[in-house]
Amino acid sequence: MTHRHTADLAVVADLNRVRIDVPAVLQRLVDQAGRGAYTSIGFPGAVDLDHSAVLARLGRRLWNNIGDPATDPGGVAHTKALERAVVAWVADTLAMPADDRWGYVTSGGTEGNLAALHAAHRRHPRAVVYHSTAAHYSIGKIVGIIGAPGVAVHARPDGEMDYAHLAAQIRRRRTRPAIVVATAGTTMTEAVDDTAEIGRVLATHDPGGYLHVDAALSGIPLALDGRLRLDPTSGIDSIAVSGHKFFGVPMPCGVVLIRARARENGGGGSTHGGHIAYTGTPDTTISGSRCGLAAALLWHAIATHGREGHRWRAAEARRLAAYAVDRLTAAGWPAWRHPHAFTVVFPTPPAPVREKWLLATDGDLSHLICMPGVTRGQIDAFVTDLTASRSAPPIPRPRARPTPAS
Ligand SMILES: Cc1ncc(COP(=O)(O)O)c(C=O)c1O
């Protein structure tokens, strides 16, 4: 179905056509996305916030936050004041010390991971990067880009890192510093690696190390609960979150935060890029030109709801996820979730159900995600389709731990 629509669109959107009906092409895009909206419960984009005021007011102009977030570029068409406000809000929510933080609005979780791991590698050029097999695919790619050796650490069936295996792998390379990537909200099961446990492993490692948290999905909700903190005792050096997931911003974006200390290289110098004369800003970010509209959208999402509003959104989403587990289990389809999670995991349904509901699937496990804005009606309709499809397959339920990591 989807492929046929895309093929049709490719024909009418072909730029070599003699006559192109531009409004019709745009309308088809809107219709196509609209048709899939109700059954789109497999991917983690919130759909409850209205961002249209920002797009209506700012959408006609280029807002370019080029270069370092702290320095305004020449010209006035940028949103760096809003970007700095967003970065400060996220850092405050994470209890990050005000005098030991640096960050910016990125193009997404991937760029945040790249910026952080690039800084880590500059600080520890001889380090080995450790990440679990449940880490996001961007991590392996970034390890290749920065040119560091990477080691995959086992993950448990519920998606959390195997800390004994991490310790053993680090011991095998005892002369090399260790950069460890923890995940707060793994892509398939929304597992949260225990940063305190990883910190204990790193504390006994003589050449030292660096701890980055890829918190694309769960970073903001866990921070709002006080369950993810970058206070001075946390041992965490950096974190990356996505902006289009929990905040549902209608363009890919994110925030990266790095301890100011961790950005210094081993010789005490700084990883800050040099000042670029013609942009008027230091070149410290991965991208040069950066999307000021994304920063404004994030700012608007935060300003219009505040911490309490976003806490409520997270709590509602978790309530719906608990409801989905109950409904699926009662229907004979053995579902489970981590206690903090929006993600509900279950044995992979037959293809027609999987495809209709756009479920994320990895072999015999699939998930749906109760992001803010998903409704009970959608869960009920999904369960009805599922029970109509066939009886539940006998796949055992991995045991989730009762509480997420700090
Ligand atoms: C754990 C994790 N890290 C990183 C990413 C990448 O984020 P983005 O798509 O914003 O680049 C994702 C996206 O799903 C993710 O789940």
The ligand as a Gaussian input file, in Angstrom:
#p B3LYP/6-31G(d) Opt

LIG

0 1
 C       18.644000       5.248000      21.601000
 C       18.668000       6.124000      20.385000
 N       19.762000       6.844000      20.137000
 C       19.841000       7.655000      19.063000
 C       18.799000       7.763000      18.179000
 C       18.968000       8.633000      16.993000
 O       18.260000       9.774000      17.140000
 P       17.937000      10.704000      15.894000
 O       17.020000       9.918000      15.020000
 O       17.340000      11.893000      16.547000
 O       19.229000      11.009000      15.210000
 C       17.614000       7.046000      18.398000
 C       16.503000       7.156000      17.468000
 O       15.595000       6.395000      17.436000
 C       17.553000       6.194000      19.534000
 O       16.464000       5.458000      19.789000

